[in-house]
Amino acid sequence: MSGFTVRPARAGDEPGAYHVCLKTGNVGQDGEPFYREDPDALGRIFVGPYLAFEPDLSLILEDEQGICGYALGAFDSREFFSRYERDWRPKLCAMFAAPTGDPASWTRTQAVHHGYHQPDYFVPEPYAVHPSHLHIDLLARAQGHGYGRRMLEQVMDRLRRRGSPGAHLGVSLMNPRALGFYQRLGFQELTRVGAGNDACIYLGRSLRP
């Protein structure tokens, strides 16, 4: 476990954190083969806005090879998505055109670019009970050492001190390992959305003392 460091995010972390997002972007596995045409496609949604808007809730895991994980949070999900809509998404839409044609023929990159233009701001109910949300990814070399749990607990502790009553997160039903990890941390099912390979389960955990 020595050699890994958990630290607050700082300016300049974007390339390394985007790379982690890419390398875990295939339901927790390596997504690089699917996003070669735009390796930062996922990171612009799942990493960049958090580093920009919620730096106090953004933790970075690194070792001698560089950034190998992150844990990110948003205190008020609706407020976060409102700011994303106002201050972040317009730049993405200006940079990347919405794909056309049959969605069944789109590459995964095109599907993500579609998400720039048609975002999904779903949050599970009851919102007042779990208004915050969390996001975490670790490269394979950083997994199994307890750092994922440690970082999530640290972010949740920061949310708790700021007065959040609870947090939620989403996980693909195609990723049972991650689902088990969150359940062991005390997260419980709130709802399920989607179907097939796109099915997602939302889990919540109280942050009240």
MDAnalysis code that builds the backbone (N, CA, C; Angstrom):
import MDAnalysis as mda
import numpy as np

u = mda.Universe.empty(627, n_residues=209, atom_resindex=np.repeat(np.arange(209), 3), trajectory=True)
u.add_TopologyAttr("name", ["N", "CA", "C"] * 209)
u.add_TopologyAttr("resid", np.arange(1, 210))
u.add_TopologyAttr("resname", ["MET", "SER", "GLY", "PHE", "THR", "VAL", "ARG", "PRO", "ALA", "ARG", "ALA", "GLY", "ASP", "GLU", "PRO", "GLY", "ALA", "TYR", "HIS", "VAL", "CYS", "LEU", "LYS", "THR", "GLY", "ASN", "VAL", "GLY", "GLN", "ASP", "GLY", "GLU", "PRO", "PHE", "TYR", "ARG", "GLU", "ASP", "PRO", "ASP", "ALA", "LEU", "GLY", "ARG", "ILE", "PHE", "VAL", "GLY", "PRO", "TYR", "LEU", "ALA", "PHE", "GLU", "PRO", "ASP", "LEU", "SER", "LEU", "ILE", "LEU", "GLU", "ASP", "GLU", "GLN", "GLY", "ILE", "CYS", "GLY", "TYR", "ALA", "LEU", "GLY", "ALA", "PHE", "ASP", "SER", "ARG", "GLU", "PHE", "PHE", "SER", "ARG", "TYR", "GLU", "ARG", "ASP", "TRP", "ARG", "PRO", "LYS", "LEU", "CYS", "ALA", "MET", "PHE", "ALA", "ALA", "PRO", "THR", "GLY", "ASP", "PRO", "ALA", "SER", "TRP", "THR", "ARG", "THR", "GLN", "ALA", "VAL", "HIS", "HIS", "GLY", "TYR", "HIS", "GLN", "PRO", "ASP", "TYR", "PHE", "VAL", "PRO", "GLU", "PRO", "TYR", "ALA", "VAL", "HIS", "PRO", "SER", "HIS", "LEU", "HIS", "ILE", "ASP", "LEU", "LEU", "ALA", "ARG", "ALA", "GLN", "GLY", "HIS", "GLY", "TYR", "GLY", "ARG", "ARG", "MET", "LEU", "GLU", "GLN", "VAL", "MET", "ASP", "ARG", "LEU", "ARG", "ARG", "ARG", "GLY", "SER", "PRO", "GLY", "ALA", "HIS", "LEU", "GLY", "VAL", "SER", "LEU", "MET", "ASN", "PRO", "ARG", "ALA", "LEU", "GLY", "PHE", "TYR", "GLN", "ARG", "LEU", "GLY", "PHE", "GLN", "GLU", "LEU", "THR", "ARG", "VAL", "GLY", "ALA", "GLY", "ASN", "ASP", "ALA", "CYS", "ILE", "TYR", "LEU", "GLY", "ARG", "SER", "LEU", "ARG", "PRO"])
u.atoms.positions = np.array([
    [0.813, -1.201, 0.000],
    [0.000, 0.000, 0.000],
    [0.851, 1.257, 0.000],
    [2.100, 1.153, 0.413],
    [2.977, 2.302, 0.331],
    [3.234, 2.608, -1.135],
    [3.422, 3.894, -1.417],
    [3.614, 4.304, -2.802],
    [2.390, 4.958, -3.388],
    [1.226, 4.777, -2.751],
    [0.006, 5.460, -3.171],
    [-0.233, 6.656, -2.263],
    [-0.720, 7.733, -2.847],
    [-1.014, 8.950, -2.097],
    [-2.400, 9.455, -2.471],
    [-3.201, 9.758, -1.459],
    [-4.487, 10.416, -1.668],
    [-4.291, 11.894, -1.366],
    [-4.704, 12.736, -2.287],
    [-4.534, 14.180, -2.096],
    [-5.708, 14.934, -2.720],
    [-5.886, 16.185, -2.344],
    [-6.914, 16.995, -2.993],
    [-6.571, 17.228, -4.463],
    [-7.581, 17.344, -5.286],
    [-7.349, 17.671, -6.690],
    [-6.777, 19.079, -6.804],
    [-6.018, 19.295, -7.861],
    [-5.435, 20.616, -8.091],
    [-5.371, 20.884, -9.592],
    [-5.095, 22.114, -9.931],
    [-4.988, 22.483, -11.337],
    [-3.926, 21.623, -12.014],
    [-4.214, 21.163, -13.202],
    [-3.287, 20.320, -13.948],
    [-3.576, 18.839, -13.836],
    [-4.554, 18.458, -13.014],
    [-4.900, 17.038, -12.855],
    [-5.769, 16.508, -13.989],
    [-6.310, 17.380, -14.804],
    [-7.278, 16.956, -15.803],
    [-6.751, 15.865, -16.737],
    [-5.581, 15.992, -17.345],
    [-5.142, 14.927, -18.263],
    [-5.043, 13.559, -17.605],
    [-4.459, 13.506, -16.420],
    [-4.320, 12.227, -15.730],
    [-5.648, 11.647, -15.303],
    [-6.538, 12.494, -14.801],
    [-7.845, 12.017, -14.371],
    [-8.696, 11.600, -15.567],
    [-8.611, 12.339, -16.670],
    [-9.329, 11.945, -17.884],
    [-8.843, 10.582, -18.369],
    [-7.561, 10.333, -18.219],
    [-7.011, 9.043, -18.652],
    [-7.575, 7.911, -17.802],
    [-7.715, 8.136, -16.505],
    [-8.324, 7.124, -15.638],
    [-9.754, 6.860, -16.084],
    [-10.470, 7.916, -16.409],
    [-11.852, 7.765, -16.871],
    [-11.904, 6.929, -18.143],
    [-10.979, 7.176, -19.049],
    [-10.910, 6.394, -20.286],
    [-10.611, 4.926, -20.010],
    [-9.626, 4.670, -19.158],
    [-9.176, 3.294, -18.918],
    [-10.147, 2.497, -18.055],
    [-11.172, 3.147, -17.516],
    [-12.220, 2.443, -16.764],
    [-13.579, 2.634, -17.443],
    [-13.572, 3.144, -18.664],
    [-14.787, 3.580, -19.320],
    [-15.603, 2.514, -20.016],
    [-15.188, 1.264, -19.903],
    [-15.959, 0.157, -20.471],
    [-16.529, -0.672, -19.317],
    [-17.510, -0.111, -18.632],
    [-18.135, -0.750, -17.465],
    [-17.062, -1.180, -16.462],
    [-16.165, -0.264, -16.162],
    [-15.097, -0.525, -15.214],
    [-13.839, -1.096, -15.828],
    [-13.925, -1.530, -17.068],
    [-12.764, -2.085, -17.767],
    [-12.209, -1.041, -18.742],
    [-11.147, -1.416, -19.448],
    [-10.448, -0.496, -20.339],
    [-11.347, -0.039, -21.492],
    [-11.612, 1.252, -21.543],
    [-12.431, 1.789, -22.615],
    [-11.638, 2.352, -23.773],
    [-10.311, 2.318, -23.696],
    [-9.501, 2.952, -24.730],
    [-9.807, 2.436, -26.142],
    [-9.985, 1.118, -26.344],
    [-10.257, 0.656, -27.708],
    [-11.538, 1.224, -28.307],
    [-12.461, 1.701, -27.474],
    [-13.750, 2.171, -27.965],
    [-13.799, 3.683, -28.178],
    [-12.777, 4.397, -27.689],
    [-12.817, 5.856, -27.763],
    [-11.542, 6.427, -28.379],
    [-10.937, 5.691, -29.286],
    [-9.683, 6.158, -29.881],
    [-9.882, 7.454, -30.661],
    [-11.065, 7.666, -31.227],
    [-11.290, 8.878, -32.014],
    [-11.410, 10.117, -31.127],
    [-11.682, 9.929, -29.840],
    [-11.778, 11.053, -28.902],
    [-11.564, 10.507, -27.491],
    [-10.327, 10.319, -27.079],
    [-10.055, 9.689, -25.773],
    [-10.603, 10.450, -24.571],
    [-10.833, 11.751, -24.712],
    [-11.321, 12.548, -23.580],
    [-12.838, 12.660, -23.552],
    [-13.527, 11.937, -24.429],
    [-14.982, 12.094, -24.548],
    [-15.688, 11.880, -23.217],
    [-15.366, 10.797, -22.525],
    [-16.021, 10.497, -21.249],
    [-15.583, 11.457, -20.149],
    [-14.313, 11.775, -20.122],
    [-13.783, 12.630, -19.067],
    [-14.419, 14.003, -19.037],
    [-14.840, 14.494, -20.202],
    [-15.459, 15.822, -20.241],
    [-16.795, 15.847, -19.510],
    [-17.432, 14.680, -19.353],
    [-18.687, 14.602, -18.610],
    [-18.456, 14.194, -17.165],
    [-17.677, 13.142, -16.964],
    [-17.613, 12.481, -15.666],
    [-16.466, 12.935, -14.773],
    [-15.577, 13.794, -15.288],
    [-14.450, 14.261, -14.484],
    [-14.334, 15.781, -14.512],
    [-14.241, 16.355, -15.687],
    [-13.956, 17.774, -15.826],
    [-14.858, 18.693, -15.028],
    [-16.170, 18.529, -15.096],
    [-17.046, 19.448, -14.357],
    [-16.853, 19.376, -12.845],
    [-16.524, 18.202, -12.331],
    [-16.322, 18.053, -10.887],
    [-15.053, 18.771, -10.447],
    [-13.976, 18.609, -11.215],
    [-12.746, 19.304, -10.874],
    [-12.944, 20.812, -10.937],
    [-13.776, 21.267, -11.868],
    [-14.005, 22.703, -12.034],
    [-14.974, 23.272, -11.013],
    [-16.070, 22.547, -10.739],
    [-17.149, 23.092, -9.922],
    [-17.101, 22.652, -8.465],
    [-16.500, 21.503, -8.187],
    [-16.502, 20.950, -6.827],
    [-15.087, 20.530, -6.408],
    [-14.114, 21.436, -6.482],
    [-12.736, 21.048, -6.141],
    [-12.580, 20.567, -4.708],
    [-13.402, 21.081, -3.787],
    [-13.296, 20.667, -2.387],
    [-13.815, 19.254, -2.158],
    [-14.520, 18.705, -3.142],
    [-15.046, 17.339, -3.043],
    [-14.373, 16.417, -4.046],
    [-13.190, 16.804, -4.515],
    [-12.465, 16.024, -5.522],
    [-11.139, 15.546, -4.953],
    [-10.974, 14.229, -4.878],
    [-9.740, 13.626, -4.386],
    [-9.052, 12.858, -5.507],
    [-7.741, 12.887, -5.492],
    [-6.907, 12.216, -6.492],
    [-6.049, 11.163, -5.807],
    [-5.941, 9.997, -6.448],
    [-5.033, 8.940, -6.012],
    [-3.902, 8.857, -7.015],
    [-2.678, 8.885, -6.532],
    [-1.546, 8.788, -7.445],
    [-0.450, 7.917, -6.849],
    [0.416, 7.420, -7.729],
    [1.595, 6.663, -7.323],
    [2.767, 7.131, -8.164],
    [3.848, 6.365, -8.172],
    [5.033, 6.816, -8.889],
    [4.803, 6.902, -10.396],
    [3.772, 6.230, -10.893],
    [3.471, 6.291, -12.326],
    [2.531, 7.426, -12.682],
    [1.935, 8.057, -11.674],
    [1.042, 9.169, -11.946],
    [-0.334, 8.943, -11.348],
    [-1.301, 9.705, -11.822],
    [-2.674, 9.610, -11.320],
    [-3.259, 8.255, -11.687],
    [-3.819, 7.573, -10.690],
    [-4.361, 6.237, -10.922],
    [-5.771, 6.078, -10.363],
    [-6.384, 7.175, -9.914],
    [-7.748, 7.089, -9.428],
    [-8.257, 8.437, -8.968],
    [-9.555, 8.497, -8.758],
    [-10.165, 9.709, -8.229],
    [-11.473, 9.349, -7.543],
    [-11.893, 10.207, -6.628],
    [-13.221, 10.154, -6.025],
    [-13.774, 11.571, -6.078],
    [-14.963, 11.715, -6.648],
    [-15.534, 13.032, -6.908],
    [-16.927, 13.115, -6.312],
    [-17.324, 14.308, -5.932],
    [-18.646, 14.487, -5.366],
    [-19.268, 15.802, -5.775],
    [-20.590, 15.863, -5.672],
    [-21.342, 17.101, -5.870],
    [-22.280, 17.256, -4.684],
    [-22.261, 18.412, -4.047],
    [-23.050, 18.628, -2.833],
    [-24.548, 18.643, -3.125],
    [-24.955, 19.404, -4.115],
    [-26.361, 19.511, -4.505],
    [-26.444, 19.141, -5.983],
    [-26.952, 17.964, -6.277],
    [-26.917, 17.454, -7.645],
    [-27.657, 18.355, -8.613],
    [-28.820, 18.838, -8.228],
    [-29.583, 19.691, -9.141],
    [-28.864, 21.002, -9.416],
    [-28.257, 21.565, -8.394],
    [-27.484, 22.787, -8.587],
    [-26.267, 22.515, -9.468],
    [-25.628, 21.367, -9.247],
    [-24.473, 20.990, -10.058],
    [-24.871, 20.864, -11.522],
    [-25.972, 20.162, -11.803],
    [-26.401, 19.971, -13.188],
    [-26.853, 21.286, -13.816],
    [-27.409, 22.175, -13.008],
    [-27.787, 23.487, -13.517],
    [-26.554, 24.264, -13.965],
    [-25.500, 24.189, -13.162],
    [-24.262, 24.875, -13.544],
    [-23.621, 24.203, -14.751],
    [-23.668, 22.879, -14.802],
    [-23.156, 22.149, -15.965],
    [-23.878, 22.607, -17.231],
    [-25.198, 22.726, -17.137],
    [-26.003, 23.149, -18.276],
    [-25.643, 24.566, -18.722],
    [-25.389, 25.422, -17.757],
    [-25.133, 26.830, -18.061],
    [-23.688, 27.104, -18.463],
    [-22.739, 26.492, -17.745],
    [-21.337, 26.901, -17.879],
    [-20.432, 25.875, -18.540],
    [-20.905, 24.654, -18.714],
    [-20.027, 23.602, -19.242],
    [-20.506, 23.041, -20.574],
    [-21.783, 22.669, -20.629],
    [-22.288, 21.984, -21.814],
    [-22.217, 22.825, -23.096],
    [-22.463, 24.143, -23.059],
    [-22.380, 24.901, -24.308],
    [-21.039, 24.773, -25.012],
    [-19.967, 24.693, -24.253],
    [-18.641, 24.547, -24.864],
    [-18.512, 23.193, -25.553],
    [-19.059, 22.148, -24.929],
    [-18.994, 20.822, -25.540],
    [-19.770, 20.797, -26.850],
    [-20.955, 21.404, -26.835],
    [-21.784, 21.409, -28.045],
    [-21.122, 22.203, -29.161],
    [-20.393, 23.264, -28.801],
    [-19.699, 24.052, -29.815],
    [-18.512, 23.298, -30.402],
    [-17.896, 22.453, -29.601],
    [-16.713, 21.711, -30.052],
    [-17.064, 20.462, -30.844],
    [-18.197, 19.834, -30.515],
    [-18.523, 18.534, -31.098],
    [-19.963, 18.541, -31.604],
    [-20.124, 18.273, -32.884],
    [-21.453, 18.256, -33.484],
    [-22.228, 17.032, -33.013],
    [-23.526, 17.175, -32.951],
    [-24.376, 16.039, -32.599],
    [-24.345, 15.023, -33.737],
    [-24.201, 13.750, -33.446],
    [-24.190, 12.731, -34.504],
    [-25.557, 12.630, -35.167],
    [-25.533, 12.218, -36.405],
    [-26.773, 12.053, -37.160],
    [-26.897, 10.601, -37.614],
    [-28.026, 10.286, -38.208],
    [-28.241, 8.932, -38.701],
    [-28.802, 8.020, -37.639],
    [-28.764, 6.738, -37.928],
    [-29.333, 5.723, -37.055],
    [-28.474, 5.556, -35.806],
    [-29.028, 5.790, -34.609],
    [-28.230, 5.621, -33.392],
    [-27.627, 4.231, -33.255],
    [-28.266, 3.228, -33.842],
    [-27.725, 1.879, -33.761],
    [-26.386, 1.756, -34.471],
    [-26.093, 2.702, -35.357],
    [-24.839, 2.658, -36.116],
    [-23.760, 3.535, -35.501],
    [-24.088, 4.258, -34.430],
    [-23.107, 5.161, -33.839],
    [-21.996, 4.385, -33.136],
    [-20.803, 4.959, -33.159],
    [-19.727, 4.459, -32.320],
    [-20.003, 4.900, -30.881],
    [-19.243, 4.341, -29.945],
    [-19.432, 4.769, -28.550],
    [-19.079, 6.241, -28.385],
    [-18.087, 6.707, -29.127],
    [-17.736, 8.120, -29.057],
    [-18.890, 8.979, -29.533],
    [-19.512, 8.588, -30.634],
    [-20.657, 9.349, -31.121],
    [-21.794, 9.341, -30.113],
    [-21.994, 8.225, -29.431],
    [-23.045, 8.161, -28.421],
    [-22.766, 9.139, -27.278],
    [-21.499, 9.269, -26.892],
    [-21.144, 10.230, -25.854],
    [-21.363, 11.651, -26.356],
    [-20.972, 11.923, -27.603],
    [-21.192, 13.256, -28.167],
    [-22.691, 13.574, -28.235],
    [-23.494, 12.575, -28.490],
    [-24.946, 12.777, -28.428],
    [-25.352, 13.221, -27.028],
    [-24.712, 12.635, -26.013],
    [-24.999, 13.021, -24.639],
    [-24.614, 14.458, -24.336],
    [-23.634, 15.015, -25.070],
    [-23.324, 16.434, -24.904],
    [-24.543, 17.287, -25.275],
    [-25.237, 16.864, -26.326],
    [-26.356, 17.647, -26.855],
    [-27.682, 17.284, -26.200],
    [-27.800, 16.061, -25.728],
    [-29.033, 15.599, -25.081],
    [-28.676, 14.970, -23.730],
    [-28.323, 15.781, -22.751],
    [-27.843, 15.240, -21.469],
    [-28.965, 14.610, -20.660],
    [-28.573, 13.699, -19.804],
    [-29.498, 13.043, -18.887],
    [-29.176, 13.513, -17.476],
    [-30.088, 14.271, -16.879],
    [-29.867, 14.827, -15.555],
    [-30.690, 14.079, -14.500],
    [-30.875, 12.815, -14.694],
    [-31.691, 12.038, -13.768],
    [-31.080, 12.008, -12.369],
    [-31.928, 12.200, -11.370],
    [-31.538, 12.006, -9.969],
    [-32.645, 11.202, -9.296],
    [-32.302, 10.258, -8.452],
    [-33.319, 9.409, -7.811],
    [-34.075, 10.139, -6.704],
    [-35.290, 9.722, -6.519],
    [-36.117, 10.239, -5.420],
    [-36.065, 9.263, -4.236],
    [-36.345, 9.720, -3.017],
    [-36.663, 11.115, -2.666],
    [-35.403, 11.984, -2.663],
    [-35.436, 13.043, -3.459],
    [-34.246, 13.856, -3.661],
    [-33.735, 14.462, -2.356],
    [-34.658, 14.908, -1.504],
    [-34.244, 15.582, -0.277],
    [-33.447, 14.678, 0.655],
    [-33.592, 13.370, 0.476],
    [-32.895, 12.420, 1.346],
    [-31.474, 12.150, 0.857],
    [-31.262, 12.178, -0.473],
    [-29.939, 11.880, -1.040],
    [-29.581, 12.912, -2.115],
    [-29.457, 14.189, -1.767],
    [-29.243, 15.215, -2.788],
    [-27.833, 15.242, -3.369],
    [-26.861, 14.757, -2.637],
    [-25.484, 14.744, -3.129],
    [-25.251, 13.511, -3.992],
    [-24.218, 13.550, -4.825],
    [-23.865, 12.332, -5.551],
    [-22.357, 12.181, -5.648],
    [-21.945, 10.953, -5.934],
    [-20.542, 10.547, -5.894],
    [-20.154, 9.838, -7.182],
    [-18.857, 9.879, -7.465],
    [-18.334, 9.179, -8.641],
    [-16.887, 8.788, -8.340],
    [-16.527, 7.530, -8.618],
    [-15.173, 7.062, -8.314],
    [-14.712, 6.093, -9.393],
    [-13.417, 6.184, -9.737],
    [-12.790, 5.228, -10.654],
    [-11.339, 5.033, -10.232],
    [-10.867, 3.792, -10.297],
    [-9.479, 3.453, -10.004],
    [-8.939, 2.552, -11.100],
    [-7.707, 2.805, -11.524],
    [-7.051, 1.898, -12.444],
    [-6.813, 0.549, -11.768],
    [-6.606, -0.476, -12.571],
    [-6.461, -1.833, -12.039],
    [-5.340, -1.925, -11.014],
    [-4.237, -1.208, -11.242],
    [-3.099, -1.328, -10.323],
    [-3.395, -0.734, -8.956],
    [-4.421, 0.114, -8.879],
    [-4.755, 0.765, -7.612],
    [-5.901, 0.079, -6.882],
    [-6.476, -0.930, -7.487],
    [-7.621, -1.597, -6.883],
    [-7.171, -2.672, -5.892],
    [-8.033, -2.950, -4.934],
    [-7.759, -4.022, -3.987],
    [-6.897, -3.636, -2.808],
    [-6.602, -2.346, -2.663],
    [-5.756, -1.890, -1.552],
    [-6.530, -1.087, -0.519],
    [-7.814, -0.903, -0.713],
    [-8.612, -0.162, 0.242],
    [-8.718, 1.325, -0.018],
    [-8.105, 1.799, -1.103],
    [-8.117, 3.236, -1.344],
    [-9.464, 3.726, -1.855],
    [-10.184, 2.896, -2.588],
    [-11.500, 3.299, -3.039],
    [-12.407, 3.604, -1.867],
    [-12.437, 2.693, -0.906],
    [-13.231, 2.904, 0.306],
    [-12.748, 4.155, 1.045],
    [-11.461, 4.290, 1.196],
    [-10.914, 5.412, 1.944],
    [-11.308, 6.742, 1.306],
    [-11.194, 6.828, -0.007],
    [-11.507, 8.089, -0.672],
    [-12.992, 8.407, -0.616],
    [-13.836, 7.391, -0.841],
    [-15.275, 7.641, -0.758],
    [-15.670, 8.089, 0.639],
    [-15.100, 7.460, 1.650],
    [-15.418, 7.851, 3.016],
    [-14.982, 9.289, 3.281],
    [-13.850, 9.678, 2.735],
    [-13.381, 11.044, 2.934],
    [-14.304, 12.049, 2.256],
    [-14.733, 11.749, 1.027],
    [-15.647, 12.662, 0.339],
    [-16.979, 12.724, 1.071],
    [-17.476, 11.574, 1.525],
    [-18.746, 11.582, 2.256],
    [-18.622, 12.339, 3.575],
    [-17.472, 12.254, 4.215],
    [-17.274, 13.008, 5.448],
    [-17.307, 14.509, 5.174],
    [-16.741, 14.923, 4.047],
    [-16.788, 16.344, 3.686],
    [-18.222, 16.772, 3.396],
    [-18.973, 15.926, 2.722],
    [-20.379, 16.225, 2.459],
    [-21.161, 16.333, 3.768],
    [-20.881, 15.423, 4.673],
    [-21.566, 15.421, 5.975],
    [-21.283, 16.718, 6.736],
    [-20.036, 17.148, 6.731],
    [-19.677, 18.373, 7.451],
    [-20.320, 19.606, 6.825],
    [-20.602, 19.543, 5.531],
    [-21.281, 20.657, 4.859],
    [-22.796, 20.587, 5.029],
    [-23.290, 19.522, 5.660],
    [-24.707, 19.442, 5.964],
    [-25.534, 18.580, 5.038],
    [-24.904, 17.788, 4.186],
    [-25.674, 16.924, 3.304],
    [-26.291, 15.769, 4.097],
    [-27.580, 15.485, 3.880],
    [-28.204, 14.376, 4.591],
    [-27.926, 13.014, 3.974],
    [-27.490, 12.987, 2.711],
    [-27.259, 11.702, 2.070],
    [-26.730, 11.853, 0.658],
    [-26.174, 10.772, 0.131],
    [-25.589, 10.794, -1.204],
    [-26.050, 9.584, -2.002],
    [-26.036, 9.719, -3.316],
    [-26.382, 8.618, -4.204],
    [-25.316, 8.475, -5.280],
    [-25.362, 7.370, -5.976],
    [-24.486, 7.117, -7.113],
    [-25.166, 6.105, -8.015],
    [-24.723, 6.045, -9.245],
    [-25.259, 5.087, -10.204],
    [-24.201, 4.086, -10.611],
    [-24.615, 2.848, -10.833],
    [-23.680, 1.809, -11.257],
    [-24.374, 0.901, -12.268],
    [-23.649, 0.525, -13.287],
    [-24.195, -0.357, -14.308],
    [-24.468, -1.738, -13.731],
    [-25.583, -2.324, -14.125],
    [-25.872, -3.693, -13.700],
    [-24.930, -4.680, -14.364],
    [-24.158, -4.211, -15.340],
    [-23.150, -5.053, -15.975],
    [-21.851, -5.078, -15.164],
    [-21.830, -4.381, -14.043],
    [-20.628, -4.283, -13.217],
    [-20.923, -4.776, -11.802],
    [-21.126, -6.089, -11.630],
    [-21.482, -6.615, -10.305],
    [-20.396, -6.402, -9.259],
    [-19.144, -6.327, -9.680],
    [-18.067, -6.097, -8.714],
    [-18.230, -4.737, -8.042],
    [-18.510, -3.708, -8.850],
    [-18.708, -2.378, -8.278],
    [-19.951, -2.338, -7.410],
    [-20.990, -3.018, -7.850],
    [-22.225, -3.048, -7.076],
    [-21.989, -3.637, -5.693],
    [-21.248, -4.730, -5.634],
    [-20.928, -5.333, -4.344],
    [-20.089, -4.423, -3.476],
    [-19.157, -3.703, -4.092],
    [-18.305, -2.766, -3.358],
    [-19.152, -1.705, -2.669],
    [-20.095, -1.113, -3.410],
    [-20.930, -0.059, -2.828],
    [-21.859, -0.614, -1.752],
    [-22.364, -1.798, -1.969],
    [-23.252, -2.392, -0.963],
    [-22.499, -2.660, 0.335],
    [-21.254, -3.067, 0.231],
    [-20.454, -3.288, 1.440],
    [-20.168, -1.980, 2.171],
    [-20.243, -0.868, 1.455],
    [-20.052, 0.443, 2.077],
    [-21.337, 0.990, 2.682],
    [-22.415, 0.225, 2.570],
    [-23.662, 0.644, 3.188],
    [-24.654, 1.296, 2.249],
    [-24.367, 1.308, 0.949],
    [-25.318, 1.864, -0.007],
    [-26.438, 0.866, -0.260],
    [-27.649, 1.395, -0.392],
    [-28.825, 0.563, -0.625],
    [-29.553, 1.021, -1.881],
    [-30.218, 0.084, -2.529],
    [-30.880, 0.378, -3.793],
    [-31.991, 1.402, -3.621],
    [-32.008, 2.376, -4.551],
    [-33.067, 3.371, -4.607],
    [-34.007, 3.119, -5.783],
    [-33.430, 2.888, -6.973],
    [-34.252, 2.639, -8.153],
    [-33.370, 2.094, -9.272],
    [-34.032, 1.603, -10.317],
    [-33.333, 1.109, -11.498],
    [-33.911, 1.799, -12.725],
    [-33.038, 2.098, -13.674],
    [-33.468, 2.733, -14.917],
    [-32.799, 2.025, -16.084],
    [-33.389, 2.168, -17.273],
    [-32.809, 1.576, -18.463],
    [-33.069, 0.090, -18.560],
    [-32.522, -0.491, -19.626],
    [-32.710, -1.915, -19.874],
    [-31.498, -2.456, -20.624],
    [-31.327, -3.764, -20.542],
    [-30.231, -4.421, -21.251],
    [-28.882, -3.927, -20.781],
    [-27.982, -3.694, -21.737],
    [-26.641, -3.235, -21.392],
    [-26.622, -1.827, -20.815],
    [-27.726, -1.088, -20.989],
    [-27.793, 0.282, -20.470],
    [-28.462, 0.354, -19.101],
    [-28.813, -0.779, -18.532],
    [-29.496, -0.776, -17.238],
    [-28.563, -0.253, -16.145],
    [-29.110, 0.601, -15.311],
    [-28.334, 1.231, -14.244],
    [-29.120, 1.162, -12.945],
    [-28.428, 0.898, -11.871],
    [-29.046, 0.898, -10.551],
    [-28.503, 2.088, -9.769],
    [-29.393, 2.817, -9.132],
    [-29.003, 3.935, -8.276],
    [-29.068, 3.481, -6.826],
    [-27.998, 3.779, -6.099],
    [-27.862, 3.405, -4.703],
    [-27.732, 4.671, -3.857],
    [-28.212, 4.609, -2.633],
    [-28.097, 5.751, -1.739],
    [-27.618, 5.357, -0.372],
    [-27.033, 6.323, 0.312],
    [-26.565, 6.109, 1.689],
    [-26.791, 7.370, 2.498],
    [-27.337, 7.200, 3.694],
    [-27.533, 8.330, 4.585],
    [-26.182, 8.820, 5.109],
    [-26.078, 10.122, 5.249],
    [-24.871, 10.741, 5.821],
    [-25.159, 11.352, 7.178],
    [-26.335, 11.122, 7.690],
    [-26.681, 11.680, 8.991],
    [-25.893, 10.961, 10.098],
    [-25.516, 11.707, 11.144],
    [-24.765, 11.082, 12.248],
    [-25.543, 9.934, 12.868],
])
